[in-house]
């Protein structure tokens, strides 16, 4: 889990940021990215790809990561911008927003599959980085928990859609609610089933 970061440290990079997003696939809500930098000595074997963890584990690790990261940040891009620029560009923008908030500024960025062009910072995109790279796994947890909290709040405003159950993904419950009530404000109108 630490080998990619260790190789980079041998090459002289000290502040290595991992970044990942949550919410590329849902029909509603924002896409959320997080970025995290950890000290070279920090270890926690429980930190892994957020999709492999239970909700309770993610919540506990969310606190653990915030308390132990050298720096961490979250970037959010809302449904209107997703509709305007497409989900891939929105995901990249969310990652950039997260990375540019980090203090200290990283000297290397590891991202999950998505290439980023942030001037002056070396970067590598790795497929399934959230499963194999520690700092990216940490970012994946931060992003997922932050987005889930946002969707729980949206559930209070739009209870008919069941966002507390599916976080905006295209489940039977969600699709049935859309059929019955139509789209609400936070639905991504550029996504099927809204595109006709």
C-alpha positions in Angstrom: 0.0 0.0 0.0 3.0 2.4 0.6 5.3 1.2 -2.1 4.5 3.9 -4.7 5.0 6.6 -2.1 8.2 5.0 -0.9 9.6 5.0 -4.4 8.7 8.7 -4.8 10.4 9.5 -1.5 13.6 7.7 -2.7 13.5 10.0 -5.7 13.4 13.1 -3.4 9.7 13.9 -3.2 8.7 14.6 0.4 5.1 16.0 0.3 3.1 13.4 -1.7 -0.6 14.1 -2.0 -3.2 11.5 -2.9 -6.5 12.6 -4.5 -9.7 10.7 -5.3 -13.4 11.6 -5.9 -16.8 10.2 -4.9 -19.9 10.7 -6.9 -19.1 10.3 -10.6 -21.9 7.9 -11.2 -25.0 9.1 -9.3 -28.0 10.8 -10.9 -28.1 13.5 -8.2 -25.9 15.7 -6.1 -22.4 16.9 -6.4 -19.1 15.2 -7.2 -16.7 15.5 -4.2 -13.0 15.1 -4.3 -10.5 15.0 -1.4 -6.8 15.3 -1.2 -4.5 14.2 1.7 -0.8 14.3 2.5 0.6 11.9 5.2 3.9 11.9 7.0 6.2 9.2 5.7 6.0 7.4 9.1 2.2 7.3 9.4 0.7 3.9 9.1 -2.9 2.6 9.5 -3.7 -0.8 8.0 -7.4 -0.1 8.1 -7.1 2.7 5.5 -8.0 1.2 2.2 -10.3 1.9 -0.8 -13.5 3.4 0.7 -15.7 1.0 -1.3 -14.3 -1.9 0.7 -15.3 -0.4 4.1 -18.6 -0.3 6.0 -20.2 3.1 6.6 -19.2 2.9 10.3 -15.5 2.1 9.4 -15.5 5.0 7.0 -16.9 7.4 9.6 -14.2 6.3 12.1 -11.4 6.6 9.6 -12.7 10.0 8.4 -11.9 11.3 11.9 -8.6 9.4 12.1 -7.4 10.8 8.8 -8.4 14.3 9.6 -6.5 14.0 12.9 -3.3 12.5 11.5 -2.8 13.9 8.0 -0.2 16.6 7.5 -2.8 18.3 5.4 -6.2 17.4 3.9 -8.9 19.2 1.9 -12.1 18.7 0.1 -13.3 20.1 -3.2 -17.0 20.1 -4.3 -18.5 20.7 -7.8 -22.3 20.9 -7.9 -24.8 19.4 -10.3 -25.3 22.5 -12.4 -21.6 22.6 -13.2 -21.6 18.8 -13.9 -24.4 19.4 -16.4 -22.4 22.3 -18.0 -19.0 20.7 -18.3 -19.6 17.0 -18.0 -18.7 14.6 -15.2 -15.1 14.0 -16.1 -14.2 17.7 -16.2 -16.2 18.3 -13.0 -14.3 15.5 -11.3 -11.0 17.0 -12.4 -12.1 20.4 -11.1 -13.1 19.0 -7.8 -9.7 17.3 -7.4 -7.9 20.6 -8.4 -10.0 22.5 -5.8 -9.0 20.0 -3.1 -5.3 20.0 -4.0 -5.0 23.7 -4.2 -6.3 24.1 -0.7 -3.5 21.9 0.8 -1.0 23.6 3.0 1.8 22.8 2.7 1.7 22.5 -1.1 2.5 19.0 -2.3 5.5 18.4 -4.5 3.9 15.3 -6.1 0.3 14.3 -6.8 -1.0 10.7 -7.1 -4.5 10.4 -8.5 -6.9 7.6 -9.1 -6.9 7.2 -12.9 -7.6 10.9 -13.8 -4.7 13.0 -15.2 -4.6 16.5 -13.7 -2.7 19.5 -15.1 -1.7 21.5 -12.1 1.2 23.8 -13.1 4.4 23.2 -11.2 3.4 20.0 -9.5 4.6 16.6 -10.8 1.8 14.1 -11.1 1.0 10.5 -11.9 -2.4 8.9 -12.5 -2.7 5.3 -11.5 -5.6 3.0 -12.3 -7.3 1.7 -9.2 -4.9 3.9 -7.1 -7.5 3.9 -4.3 -6.8 0.1 -3.9 -3.0 0.3 -4.0 -1.8 3.7 -2.8 -2.2 4.7 0.8 -2.6 8.5 0.4 -5.2 8.0 -2.4 -7.1 5.5 -0.2 -7.2 8.1 2.5 -8.5 10.7 0.1 -11.2 8.2 -1.1 -12.5 7.9 2.4 -12.6 11.6 3.0 -14.4 12.2 -0.3 -17.0 9.4 0.3 -17.9 10.4 3.8 -18.1 14.1 3.0 -20.4 13.4 0.0 -22.6 11.1 2.0 -23.0 13.8 4.7 -24.1 16.2 1.9 -26.6 13.7 0.5 -28.0 13.0 4.0 -28.7 16.8 4.3 -30.3 16.8 0.8 -32.5 14.0 2.0 -34.0 16.3 4.6 -34.9 18.8 1.9 -36.1 16.2 -0.7 -37.3 13.2 1.4 -39.4 11.7 -1.4 -36.3 10.5 -3.3 -34.7 8.4 -0.5 -31.2 10.0 -0.9 -30.4 8.7 2.6 -30.6 5.1 1.2 -28.8 5.4 -2.2 -26.9 8.7 -2.1 -28.3 9.6 -5.5 -27.3 6.4 -7.3 -29.7 4.8 -9.9 -31.3 2.2 -7.6 -34.9 0.9 -8.2 -36.1 3.1 -5.3 -34.6 6.2 -6.8 -35.7 5.6 -10.4 -39.2 4.9 -9.1 -39.2 8.2 -7.2 -38.1 10.0 -10.3 -40.9 8.5 -12.3 -43.4 9.5 -9.7 -42.1 13.0 -8.8 -40.0 14.0 -11.7 -36.6 15.6 -11.2 -35.7 17.8 -8.1 -33.3 20.7 -8.0 -30.2 18.6 -7.3 -30.7 16.0 -10.1 -28.2 16.0 -13.0 -30.3 16.9 -15.9 -27.6 15.8 -18.4 -27.7 12.2 -17.1 -30.1 9.5 -18.3 -33.0 9.2 -17.5 -33.4 13.0 -17.8 -32.0 13.3 -21.3 -35.0 11.6 -22.9 
